[in-house]
Amino acid sequence: MTAILAVDDDPDILTALRRALTPLGIPLILTEDPTEVLAILAEQPIGVLISDIDMPRIDGIELVGMIKKDADLRK
């Protein structure tokens, strides 16, 4: 089963996602760092990406654009 990957710079949002999604039994990966998303995607396939839009350094729109441009990250 592929995982859900969520990125948000607000730890409270990640906690809420964990509480909501963990009972579903789907593997869940949470991070506050959008650059970590790129490393995770390079290592394993992800079924769903949940991303905040307003984050420091790399916003969610830029992050998705980076993923779309890199075929290796879209496996």
N, C-alpha and C positions, 0 to 999 in steps of 0.2 A: 504494500500500500504506500503510495507516495504521500509525502508530508505537506502540511500547510506551513508556509514560511511567512511570518509577520514581522514587520519592521516599523517601529515608532519610537521617537525620542522621548515619549512620555511613558515612564514605567507603569503608571496607573492604567493606561490603555492596554498595555501588554498583559497586566494582571487580569483585567476584565476579559480579554480574549482567551487567556488560559482557563479561566473559570468557565467560560461559555463553551469552549471547544474541547477541552479535555474529556468531558463525559461522553463525547461522541466516539472516542477510541481511535481517532485519527492522529497519527504522529504530528507533533507540533514543534516547530522551531521558532523561537522568539529572539529578537535582537533589537537593541537600541541604535545600532550603527549601520547605516546604509552601505558602507564599504564592505562590511562583513557579509552582506547579502550576496555580493559578487563572488566572494570566496566560497560561500556555501553552494551557490549555483554551479560553480566550476567543479565541485566535488560530487554532487548528487542531484538527481532529478527532483523537482518540486512540482506538486500538482497544482497548488494555488499560492499566489503571492498576494499578501495583504500589505499595503504600504500607505503610510501617512504621506500626505503631500508636502506639508510644511515642516521640513527638517533642516537642521544646520548642515553645512558642507555640501551635501547632495540632497536636493529635494526629490520627492517621489516621482515627479514627472521626468526629471533628468535621469533618475535611476532606471525607470522603465525604458527610456530612450537608449540608455547604455546596454541594457539587456537585449533590446530589439536589434541593435547593431552587431551584437556578438553572437554568431550562430552557436558557438560552444556553450554559451550560457542558456540557450533556449532548448536544451535537450529534453 
